[in-house]
């Protein structure tokens, strides 16, 4: 009976230890310079710096910019995507690859899982996201490219805390919107649509509303 009891105890200890998952290791590689095609006709190459993203030493994606730590478990970063730009009429022996900016992704150190962040109306080329805690603010672009929105999202929610039209987009020019600026106590975010037009919203829990000391018009 004693050997059997020893085997049972060992099996219980092994199953218990395996049930406690170890945190996954998320690391970033060295920066490298690539060319990103921009402009209406993608005829304006711009040099940017990107770096590989590893989970447990395995390459999972390429990233751009500075990651934001949501908590000791979650972090977010903007993704870069390598796309095959070869035309059907061109030879497949010499593929043409280009880099494109992608959306933001959420990384979970506990599970090693990577998932896209839900950012409605986010334009990967024109929108600039600024994070504070688990909130993110950015200027969104309508699907037809004619409207500019002030958007505040909270990670994990399906609908924006704020989606407010802040202007029309001129077909001749890119939308004018600086990266939103956050402040704490009270939590507020300011959108600068133009140098002389600033709109501030107070973020309270799961809602955002215009402040009384708002500058400019919406």
Secondary structure as UniProt FT lines:
FT   HELIX           2..19
FT   STRAND          26..38
FT   TURN            40..41
FT   STRAND          44..55
FT   TURN            56..57
FT   STRAND          58..69
FT   STRAND          74..84
FT   TURN            88..89
FT   TURN            92..93
FT   STRAND          97..108
FT   TURN            109..111
FT   STRAND          114..116
FT   TURN            120..121
FT   TURN            124..126
FT   STRAND          130..132
FT   TURN            133..134
FT   STRAND          135..141
FT   TURN            143..144
FT   STRAND          147..154
FT   TURN            155..156
FT   STRAND          162..168
FT   TURN            171..172
FT   STRAND          181..183
FT   TURN            184..187
FT   STRAND          188..194
FT   TURN            195..196
FT   STRAND          197..204
FT   TURN            205..206
FT   STRAND          207..210
FT   TURN            212..213
//
